[in-house]
Amino acid sequence: MTVREARAHLADHINRAEEGIATVITRNGAPVAAVVPIADFEALEEAADVMLAREAEAVLAEGAPTVGMAELLADLFTDHGGEAA
């Protein structure tokens, strides 16, 4: 389904999602988005959370150093030269 078709029939695709049917939306022939049932979306989010938690637990089990939130934020907003971005 192209972006143009999806726009023209968005309500229909939302209804299909409520019925458990996903719709893939393409742009120039390549998939770029999907309208999915909310249960599928929530399951995907939960699976991602579980995966990230397992990865974090593995890093902690290896004894790798941890970083506090303040240090993480400072690093995110500081360039490699040590000056604020």
HUFENTA-V693721 format. One record per pair of residues at least 4 apart in sequence whose ideal C-beta (glycine too) atoms are under 7 Angstrom apart, sorted by sequence separation. I is the first residue (numbers start at 0). J is the second residue. D is the distance in Angstrom with one decimal. If there is no record, write none. Layout:
BEGIN
i:I j:J d:D
i:I j:J d:D
END
This chain:
BEGIN
i:0 j:4 d:4.9
i:1 j:5 d:6.8
i:2 j:6 d:6.4
i:3 j:7 d:6.5
i:4 j:8 d:6.2
i:5 j:9 d:6.2
i:8 j:12 d:6.1
i:9 j:13 d:6.3
i:10 j:14 d:6.4
i:11 j:15 d:6.4
i:12 j:16 d:6.4
i:13 j:17 d:6.6
i:14 j:18 d:6.6
i:16 j:20 d:6.6
i:25 j:29 d:5.9
i:35 j:39 d:4.5
i:37 j:41 d:6.1
i:38 j:42 d:6.3
i:39 j:43 d:6.4
i:40 j:44 d:6.5
i:41 j:45 d:6.3
i:42 j:46 d:6.2
i:43 j:47 d:6.4
i:44 j:48 d:6.4
i:45 j:49 d:6.4
i:46 j:50 d:6.3
i:47 j:51 d:6.3
i:48 j:52 d:6.3
i:49 j:53 d:6.4
i:50 j:54 d:6.5
i:51 j:55 d:6.4
i:52 j:56 d:6.3
i:53 j:57 d:6.4
i:54 j:58 d:6.6
i:55 j:59 d:6.4
i:56 j:60 d:6.2
i:57 j:61 d:6.6
i:66 j:70 d:4.9
i:67 j:71 d:6.9
i:68 j:72 d:6.2
i:69 j:73 d:6.3
i:70 j:74 d:6.3
i:71 j:75 d:6.4
i:72 j:76 d:6.4
i:73 j:77 d:5.8
i:77 j:81 d:6.4
i:78 j:82 d:5.8
i:0 j:5 d:5.4
i:15 j:20 d:4.2
i:16 j:21 d:6.8
i:25 j:30 d:5.4
i:26 j:31 d:4.7
i:35 j:40 d:5.4
i:58 j:63 d:4.7
i:66 j:71 d:5.1
i:25 j:31 d:6.4
i:77 j:83 d:6.0
i:78 j:84 d:4.9
i:5 j:12 d:6.2
i:15 j:22 d:6.0
i:23 j:30 d:5.1
i:24 j:31 d:6.0
i:76 j:83 d:6.4
i:77 j:84 d:6.5
i:24 j:32 d:4.4
i:76 j:84 d:5.8
i:24 j:33 d:6.5
i:12 j:22 d:4.5
i:23 j:33 d:5.1
i:22 j:33 d:6.5
i:21 j:33 d:5.5
i:22 j:34 d:4.6
i:21 j:34 d:6.8
i:21 j:35 d:4.4
i:21 j:36 d:6.9
i:19 j:36 d:5.2
i:16 j:34 d:5.1
i:21 j:39 d:6.8
i:5 j:24 d:4.7
i:16 j:35 d:5.9
i:17 j:36 d:7.0
i:16 j:36 d:4.9
i:13 j:34 d:6.6
i:0 j:22 d:5.6
i:2 j:24 d:5.9
i:12 j:34 d:4.5
i:0 j:23 d:6.6
i:0 j:24 d:5.5
i:1 j:25 d:5.7
i:2 j:26 d:5.3
i:0 j:25 d:6.7
END
